[in-house]
Amino acid sequence: MVWWTRPVKREMHMTLSIARAVVLFAGVSLAACSDPVDQRAEGPALAAAATTTISWDPKSAMKQIVRTKGCDSWTPTWAPDGNLYTAYGDCRPRNAPQKLGMGFGRLSGSTGYGITFTPVATGDPLDWDDAVAGAGVEALGDGPASEKAAGMLNVGGRLWYWIRNIAPGAGTGVRLKFSDDYSSANPQFTWVSWGLPEIGYASFVQYRKGYAGGPLRYVYAVIPMRSGATGSVSNSAYDLIPAFGLIRGSRSDLTLQANWKYFCGSSTTPAWCASPSAAKPILFQSGMMFTARAGMSWNKPLGKFMLSLVYDPTPATTDDSPRFDGGLRVFLAPTPWGPWETVFTSEGTWPGGTSTTTCGSTGWGAGERADIPTKYISSDGKTFYLFSSGGDCLSIARGVLQTP
């Protein structure tokens, strides 16, 4: 990333916020353009849970993974073979001849703190810039100068990959690429024939192994919005924003653009529309400056979705980076569209202080994005592991949900 690069801030204590319900944009559903409801995921919102907070491991127990120094843009998804597959960006992995703006790899390990990372060459193994015109997902270039990862999902035996920065040099737009041999030594990817220039980032909502427990008919992805106003979808992966929306794709054929719709309802009455001009936020927090890169996962034992967002604790300062200085908020909700309960918010940089020597002894912020892989959620749903690019490498922190 080229955003935010300033001297390390002093470590700040991880503090738990008083949990509070987030007020959503009170949109009225557009019944005329709503799709049939998948009741497995689109029933009425449940009553709010008891006040919940998160207890984190001390920073000394958190892990930063070897051979990931300088890497960000992690997008883990749990595949049927038991591994997590992910993108990475802006680093030079083992065996690569140069720094890559975007690449592909595998995360293996039976525990959240026992992860190993293996980069995997895709497409033409001798071409490290074949994402645009070839069958690979490697690209060269920093920041908006190259294609970058946005979201990844394994469903129906196929790996789907939202790639951003589709407009050359502008850092805008997303487009899907997919692979049927993602677990091979040299996976091949195929573009769909269309893109979404109005969206800057699309992060798939994660369910369990190979999409187990997910809706039978749909997949979802979180998208950035510039405000709480209808139609305010952001086409940038780099602008800080106060709100997020959803898109939904029909599993019958995710390669058809007509099968993708925008959330245009409310937390109690979900609805879906074809035009981004009708899109409504699932979450709006006035005055907040979140990165555009959300992570959302289904916590099956709890029956809740977990939304992890990185924010800028000092928005007036423009020369810092969320990897080194970002703050963290975590939310819970009964559906992907809310209503959202805040269960953790850091007071400034999280976890703060200096990263490990594995990560280069940089500042340790929340990363430009944070995810909670469902593979490592405990059987009671209370213990989980947060993956991020904090400190500019793959950083992992264990959290425990606590309810009085």
KEVEXPA-475549 format. One record per residue (C-alpha): residue number from 1; residue in three letters; z, x, y. Coordinates in nm, 3 decimals, padded with zeros to 5 digits, always signed. Layout:
KEVEXPA-475549
dofi_tise_w_u_v
NUM_ALA_Z_X_Y
...
END
This chain:
KEVEXPA-475549
dofi_tise_w_u_v
1_MET_+00.000_+00.000_+00.000
2_VAL_-00.049_+00.104_+00.356
3_TRP_+00.208_-00.131_+00.499
4_TRP_+00.558_-00.019_+00.592
5_THR_+00.629_+00.353_+00.561
6_ARG_+00.938_+00.457_+00.750
7_PRO_+01.251_+00.670_+00.685
8_VAL_+01.498_+00.545_+00.428
9_LYS_+01.757_+00.296_+00.544
10_ARG_+02.118_+00.332_+00.433
11_GLU_+02.219_+00.141_+00.124
12_MET_+02.341_-00.209_+00.181
13_HIS_+02.570_-00.399_-00.050
14_MET_+02.412_-00.667_-00.265
15_THR_+02.562_-00.990_-00.147
16_LEU_+02.528_-01.335_-00.285
17_SER_+02.440_-01.610_-00.048
18_ILE_+02.608_-01.942_-00.045
19_ALA_+02.363_-02.128_-00.261
20_ARG_+02.179_-02.390_-00.069
21_ALA_+01.901_-02.632_-00.126
22_VAL_+01.576_-02.545_+00.042
23_VAL_+01.425_-02.819_+00.254
24_LEU_+01.067_-02.872_+00.147
25_PHE_+00.781_-02.993_+00.353
26_ALA_+00.800_-03.368_+00.314
27_GLY_+00.437_-03.430_+00.232
28_VAL_+00.305_-03.768_+00.131
29_SER_+00.094_-03.756_-00.184
30_LEU_-00.276_-03.826_-00.146
31_ALA_-00.314_-04.075_-00.429
32_ALA_-00.687_-04.101_-00.378
33_CYS_-00.738_-03.739_-00.483
34_SER_-00.459_-03.694_-00.735
35_ASP_-00.535_-03.600_-01.094
36_PRO_-00.376_-03.751_-01.404
37_VAL_-00.024_-03.621_-01.452
38_ASP_+00.072_-03.389_-01.738
39_GLN_+00.418_-03.527_-01.813
40_ARG_+00.530_-03.204_-01.984
41_ALA_+00.542_-03.038_-01.644
42_GLU_+00.483_-03.309_-01.388
43_GLY_+00.754_-03.565_-01.436
44_PRO_+00.994_-03.665_-01.158
45_ALA_+01.216_-03.388_-01.021
46_LEU_+01.559_-03.372_-01.183
47_ALA_+01.889_-03.391_-00.997
48_ALA_+02.004_-03.069_-00.834
49_ALA_+02.213_-02.837_-01.051
50_ALA_+02.563_-02.722_-00.972
51_THR_+02.586_-02.435_-00.727
52_THR_+02.453_-02.119_-00.894
53_THR_+02.464_-01.753_-00.791
54_ILE_+02.343_-01.424_-00.940
55_SER_+02.546_-01.119_-01.038
56_TRP_+02.336_-00.799_-01.055
57_ASP_+02.400_-00.476_-01.243
58_PRO_+02.516_-00.194_-01.017
59_LYS_+02.225_+00.010_-00.888
60_SER_+02.332_+00.302_-01.105
61_ALA_+02.250_+00.090_-01.414
62_MET_+01.910_-00.027_-01.292
63_LYS_+01.603_+00.149_-01.437
64_GLN_+01.293_+00.305_-01.287
65_ILE_+01.025_+00.370_-01.547
66_VAL_+00.879_+00.715_-01.611
67_ARG_+00.510_+00.774_-01.539
68_THR_+00.498_+00.487_-01.287
69_LYS_+00.569_+00.689_-00.972
70_GLY_+00.360_+00.563_-00.680
71_CYS_+00.249_+00.248_-00.866
72_ASP_+00.280_-00.108_-00.738
73_SER_+00.108_-00.446_-00.793
74_TRP_+00.269_-00.514_-01.134
75_THR_+00.169_-00.853_-01.282
76_PRO_+00.339_-00.884_-01.626
77_THR_+00.240_-01.157_-01.871
78_TRP_+00.365_-01.199_-02.230
79_ALA_+00.088_-01.189_-02.494
80_PRO_+00.093_-01.308_-02.858
81_ASP_+00.113_-00.948_-02.985
82_GLY_+00.459_-00.919_-02.827
83_ASN_+00.358_-00.684_-02.545
84_LEU_+00.347_-00.749_-02.173
85_TYR_+00.009_-00.681_-02.013
86_THR_-00.006_-00.593_-01.647
87_ALA_-00.209_-00.462_-01.361
88_TYR_-00.095_-00.167_-01.151
89_GLY_-00.222_-00.019_-00.827
90_ASP_-00.236_+00.270_-00.583
91_CYS_-00.137_+00.551_-00.819
92_ARG_-00.278_+00.804_-01.063
93_PRO_-00.166_+00.717_-01.417
94_ARG_-00.170_+00.953_-01.712
95_ASN_-00.526_+01.054_-01.818
96_ALA_-00.690_+00.913_-01.504
97_PRO_-00.894_+01.172_-01.312
98_GLN_-00.787_+01.039_-00.972
99_LYS_-00.574_+00.784_-00.792
100_LEU_-00.672_+00.424_-00.868
101_GLY_-00.649_+00.126_-00.638
102_MET_-00.633_-00.104_-00.942
103_GLY_-00.589_-00.051_-01.315
104_PHE_-00.472_-00.218_-01.635
105_GLY_-00.195_-00.136_-01.881
106_ARG_+00.059_-00.241_-02.140
107_LEU_+00.439_-00.266_-02.117
108_SER_+00.619_-00.233_-02.451
109_GLY_+00.986_-00.252_-02.543
110_SER_+01.236_-00.478_-02.715
111_THR_+01.475_-00.482_-02.419
112_GLY_+01.427_-00.516_-02.047
113_TYR_+01.568_-00.171_-01.980
114_GLY_+01.376_-00.015_-02.273
115_ILE_+01.026_-00.046_-02.127
116_THR_+00.746_+00.208_-02.170
117_PHE_+00.418_+00.190_-01.978
118_THR_+00.079_+00.276_-02.128
119_PRO_-00.232_+00.269_-01.904
120_VAL_-00.543_+00.130_-02.074
121_ALA_-00.900_+00.211_-01.968
122_THR_-01.124_-00.097_-01.946
123_GLY_-01.499_-00.155_-01.925
124_ASP_-01.683_+00.178_-01.919
125_PRO_-01.407_+00.432_-01.998
126_LEU_-01.594_+00.694_-01.791
127_ASP_-01.628_+00.470_-01.485
128_TRP_-01.307_+00.435_-01.287
129_ASP_-01.460_+00.199_-01.030
130_ASP_-01.632_-00.069_-01.237
131_ALA_-01.434_-00.381_-01.142
132_VAL_-01.704_-00.522_-00.913
133_ALA_-02.023_-00.461_-01.108
134_GLY_-01.901_-00.373_-01.458
135_ALA_-01.685_-00.502_-01.741
136_GLY_-01.372_-00.317_-01.631
137_VAL_-01.083_-00.385_-01.394
138_GLU_-01.047_-00.039_-01.241
139_ALA_-01.116_+00.010_-00.870
140_LEU_-01.087_+00.297_-00.623
141_GLY_-00.946_+00.272_-00.271
142_ASP_-00.617_+00.214_-00.087
143_GLY_-00.499_-00.118_+00.051
144_PRO_-00.774_-00.370_+00.136
145_ALA_-01.042_-00.107_+00.076
146_SER_-01.048_-00.188_-00.296
147_GLU_-01.003_-00.481_-00.530
148_LYS_-00.639_-00.530_-00.628
149_ALA_-00.439_-00.738_-00.874
150_ALA_-00.290_-01.076_-00.790
151_GLY_-00.194_-01.254_-01.112
152_MET_-00.233_-01.234_-01.489
153_LEU_-00.180_-01.490_-01.766
154_ASN_-00.231_-01.502_-02.142
155_VAL_-00.324_-01.850_-02.261
156_GLY_-00.539_-01.971_-02.549
157_GLY_-00.583_-01.617_-02.682
158_ARG_-00.754_-01.506_-02.361
159_LEU_-00.620_-01.292_-02.076
160_TRP_-00.693_-01.433_-01.730
161_TYR_-00.675_-01.210_-01.425
162_TRP_-00.678_-01.318_-01.059
163_ILE_-00.823_-01.027_-00.859
164_ARG_-00.786_-01.021_-00.480
165_ASN_-00.948_-00.839_-00.186
166_ILE_-01.282_-00.986_-00.287
167_ALA_-01.423_-00.960_+00.067
168_PRO_-01.497_-00.586_+00.108
169_GLY_-01.253_-00.421_+00.347
170_ALA_-01.105_-00.752_+00.466
171_GLY_-00.832_-00.794_+00.205
172_THR_-00.914_-01.162_+00.158
173_GLY_-01.024_-01.392_-00.124
174_VAL_-00.950_-01.412_-00.498
175_ARG_-01.170_-01.437_-00.807
176_LEU_-01.102_-01.470_-01.180
177_LYS_-01.193_-01.222_-01.451
178_PHE_-01.104_-01.269_-01.819
179_SER_-01.091_-01.077_-02.146
180_ASP_-01.094_-01.183_-02.511
181_ASP_-01.019_-00.831_-02.639
182_TYR_-00.741_-00.736_-02.396
183_SER_-00.531_-00.578_-02.674
184_SER_-00.808_-00.340_-02.788
185_ALA_-00.831_+00.029_-02.701
186_ASN_-01.103_-00.048_-02.446
187_PRO_-01.092_-00.411_-02.323
188_GLN_-01.395_-00.575_-02.164
189_PHE_-01.366_-00.828_-01.880
190_THR_-01.605_-01.095_-01.752
191_TRP_-01.618_-01.249_-01.402
192_VAL_-01.634_-01.623_-01.347
193_SER_-01.929_-01.717_-01.126
194_TRP_-01.723_-01.827_-00.824
195_GLY_-01.438_-01.715_-00.601
196_LEU_-01.186_-01.871_-00.361
197_PRO_-01.232_-01.700_-00.023
198_GLU_-00.966_-01.919_+00.140
199_ILE_-00.687_-01.778_-00.082
200_GLY_-00.549_-01.427_-00.033
201_TYR_-00.326_-01.411_-00.340
202_ALA_-00.283_-01.619_-00.657
203_SER_+00.006_-01.546_-00.894
204_PHE_+00.009_-01.731_-01.227
205_VAL_+00.324_-01.921_-01.324
206_GLN_+00.455_-01.761_-01.645
207_TYR_+00.574_-01.946_-01.953
208_ARG_+00.670_-01.790_-02.285
209_LYS_+00.483_-01.576_-02.539
210_GLY_+00.113_-01.659_-02.525
211_TYR_+00.193_-01.955_-02.294
212_ALA_+00.423_-02.117_-02.552
213_GLY_+00.614_-02.404_-02.394
214_GLY_+00.359_-02.432_-02.114
215_PRO_+00.180_-02.754_-02.019
216_LEU_-00.080_-02.865_-02.271
217_ARG_-00.338_-02.940_-02.004
218_TYR_-00.283_-02.708_-01.709
219_VAL_-00.199_-02.364_-01.575
220_TYR_-00.055_-02.300_-01.229
221_ALA_-00.068_-02.024_-00.970
222_VAL_+00.139_-01.972_-00.654
223_ILE_-00.056_-01.914_-00.331
224_PRO_+00.052_-01.812_+00.022
225_MET_+00.058_-02.052_+00.318
226_ARG_+00.085_-01.961_+00.686
227_SER_+00.315_-02.250_+00.783
228_GLY_+00.456_-02.581_+00.665
229_ALA_+00.146_-02.760_+00.793
230_THR_-00.101_-02.929_+00.562
231_GLY_-00.403_-02.710_+00.493
232_SER_-00.245_-02.385_+00.616
233_VAL_-00.348_-02.178_+00.310
234_SER_-00.350_-01.804_+00.385
235_ASN_-00.653_-01.597_+00.288
236_SER_-00.461_-01.267_+00.317
237_ALA_-00.251_-01.074_+00.066
238_TYR_-00.106_-00.864_+00.350
239_ASP_+00.018_-01.108_+00.616
240_LEU_+00.385_-01.208_+00.607
241_ILE_+00.429_-01.584_+00.565
242_PRO_+00.704_-01.853_+00.554
243_ALA_+00.556_-02.084_+00.289
244_PHE_+00.391_-02.107_-00.052
245_GLY_+00.168_-02.361_-00.225
246_LEU_+00.022_-02.411_-00.573
247_ILE_-00.314_-02.440_-00.739
248_ARG_-00.365_-02.594_-01.082
249_GLY_-00.639_-02.522_-01.336
250_SER_-00.741_-02.739_-01.630
251_ARG_-00.705_-02.554_-01.960
252_SER_-01.012_-02.738_-02.088
253_ASP_-01.222_-02.476_-01.903
254_LEU_-01.068_-02.241_-01.647
255_THR_-01.411_-02.091_-01.575
256_LEU_-01.521_-02.406_-01.388
257_GLN_-01.432_-02.415_-01.020
258_ALA_-01.422_-02.795_-01.030
259_ASN_-01.126_-02.773_-01.268
260_TRP_-00.905_-02.611_-01.003
261_LYS_-00.708_-02.823_-00.754
262_TYR_-00.455_-02.771_-00.473
263_PHE_-00.107_-02.918_-00.473
264_CYS_-00.103_-03.192_-00.207
265_GLY_+00.201_-03.400_-00.292
266_SER_+00.578_-03.365_-00.262
267_SER_+00.861_-03.249_-00.487
268_THR_+00.914_-03.606_-00.606
269_THR_+00.550_-03.716_-00.616
270_PRO_+00.314_-03.436_-00.723
271_ALA_-00.054_-03.483_-00.641
272_TRP_-00.362_-03.261_-00.660
273_CYS_-00.666_-03.240_-00.435
274_ALA_-00.995_-03.056_-00.443
275_SER_-00.991_-02.925_-00.085
276_PRO_-00.763_-02.652_+00.059
277_SER_-00.750_-02.859_+00.379
278_ALA_-00.523_-03.105_+00.192
279_ALA_-00.290_-02.838_+00.046
280_LYS_+00.084_-02.880_+00.106
281_PRO_+00.361_-02.625_+00.055
282_ILE_+00.602_-02.630_-00.237
283_LEU_+00.841_-02.417_-00.032
284_PHE_+00.873_-02.367_+00.343
285_GLN_+01.147_-02.166_+00.513
286_SER_+01.105_-02.160_+00.888
287_GLY_+01.149_-01.816_+01.042
288_MET_+01.128_-01.627_+00.712
289_MET_+00.873_-01.348_+00.668
290_PHE_+00.790_-01.330_+00.297
291_THR_+00.527_-01.108_+00.145
292_ALA_+00.238_-01.322_+00.018
293_ARG_+00.307_-01.220_-00.343
294_ALA_+00.530_-01.459_-00.535
295_GLY_+00.659_-01.443_-00.892
296_MET_+00.741_-01.765_-01.080
297_SER_+00.860_-01.799_-01.442
298_TRP_+00.981_-02.080_-01.668
299_ASN_+01.338_-02.031_-01.792
300_LYS_+01.318_-02.247_-02.102
301_PRO_+01.689_-02.244_-02.203
302_LEU_+01.789_-02.362_-01.855
303_GLY_+01.495_-02.597_-01.812
304_LYS_+01.434_-02.441_-01.472
305_PHE_+01.166_-02.242_-01.293
306_MET_+01.271_-01.915_-01.130
307_LEU_+01.091_-01.812_-00.811
308_SER_+01.139_-01.458_-00.681
309_LEU_+01.024_-01.368_-00.329
310_VAL_+01.035_-01.047_-00.127
311_TYR_+01.094_-01.071_+00.247
312_ASP_+01.094_-00.842_+00.549
313_PRO_+01.453_-00.816_+00.679
314_THR_+01.334_-00.650_+01.003
315_PRO_+01.010_-00.828_+01.099
316_ALA_+01.015_-00.678_+01.450
317_THR_+00.968_-00.335_+01.290
318_THR_+00.607_-00.289_+01.179
319_ASP_+00.611_+00.062_+01.030
320_ASP_+00.816_-00.006_+00.716
321_SER_+00.727_-00.124_+00.363
322_PRO_+00.881_-00.380_+00.125
323_ARG_+00.873_-00.118_-00.151
324_PHE_+01.128_+00.085_+00.047
325_ASP_+01.293_-00.173_+00.275
326_GLY_+01.224_-00.522_+00.140
327_GLY_+01.486_-00.790_+00.085
328_LEU_+01.501_-01.036_-00.207
329_ARG_+01.547_-01.411_-00.253
330_VAL_+01.560_-01.599_-00.585
331_PHE_+01.530_-01.976_-00.627
332_LEU_+01.564_-02.233_-00.907
333_ALA_+01.387_-02.568_-00.946
334_PRO_+01.317_-02.825_-01.220
335_THR_+00.940_-02.819_-01.154
336_PRO_+00.695_-02.565_-01.009
337_TRP_+00.687_-02.771_-00.688
338_GLY_+01.062_-02.794_-00.637
339_PRO_+01.297_-02.897_-00.499
340_TRP_+01.416_-02.536_-00.470
341_GLU_+01.777_-02.418_-00.470
342_THR_+01.849_-02.072_-00.330
343_VAL_+02.064_-01.880_-00.579
344_PHE_+02.044_-01.532_-00.428
345_THR_+01.954_-01.379_-00.096
346_SER_+02.016_-01.018_+00.000
347_GLU_+02.146_-00.936_+00.345
348_GLY_+01.876_-00.684_+00.425
349_THR_+01.720_-00.424_+00.198
350_TRP_+01.776_-00.479_-00.175
351_PRO_+01.912_-00.296_-00.367
352_GLY_+01.903_-00.036_-00.088
353_GLY_+01.971_+00.334_-00.067
354_THR_+01.766_+00.600_-00.246
355_SER_+01.563_+00.557_-00.563
356_THR_+01.591_+00.783_-00.867
357_THR_+01.416_+01.119_-00.900
358_THR_+01.186_+00.945_-01.152
359_CYS_+01.057_+00.740_-00.860
360_GLY_+01.052_+01.029_-00.611
361_SER_+01.386_+00.973_-00.433
362_THR_+01.227_+00.727_-00.191
363_GLY_+01.391_+00.432_-00.024
364_TRP_+01.463_+00.155_-00.275
365_GLY_+01.359_-00.189_-00.157
366_ALA_+01.270_-00.507_-00.342
367_GLY_+00.904_-00.412_-00.384
368_GLU_+00.598_-00.593_-00.256
369_ARG_+00.643_-00.844_-00.539
370_ALA_+00.913_-00.929_-00.796
371_ASP_+00.876_-01.100_-01.135
372_ILE_+01.109_-01.226_-01.410
373_PRO_+00.927_-01.180_-01.744
374_THR_+01.017_-01.459_-01.982
375_LYS_+01.026_-01.215_-02.277
376_TYR_+01.359_-01.080_-02.157
377_ILE_+01.536_-01.404_-02.066
378_SER_+01.844_-01.447_-02.290
379_SER_+01.883_-01.732_-02.539
380_ASP_+02.120_-01.914_-02.303
381_GLY_+01.890_-01.856_-02.004
382_LYS_+02.158_-01.686_-01.797
383_THR_+02.063_-01.318_-01.831
384_PHE_+01.723_-01.195_-01.715
385_TYR_+01.545_-00.882_-01.588
386_LEU_+01.368_-00.857_-01.254
387_PHE_+01.058_-00.632_-01.249
388_SER_+00.931_-00.503_-00.914
389_SER_+00.764_-00.214_-00.736
390_GLY_+01.088_-00.126_-00.558
391_GLY_+01.090_+00.240_-00.457
392_ASP_+00.714_+00.254_-00.528
393_CYS_+00.732_+00.258_-00.908
394_LEU_+00.818_+00.005_-01.180
395_SER_+01.182_-00.084_-01.116
396_ILE_+01.393_-00.312_-01.336
397_ALA_+01.724_-00.483_-01.257
398_ARG_+01.934_-00.707_-01.482
399_GLY_+02.079_-01.024_-01.333
400_VAL_+02.315_-01.292_-01.465
401_LEU_+02.311_-01.650_-01.337
402_GLN_+02.662_-01.776_-01.279
403_THR_+02.758_-02.143_-01.234
404_PRO_+03.113_-02.244_-01.148
END
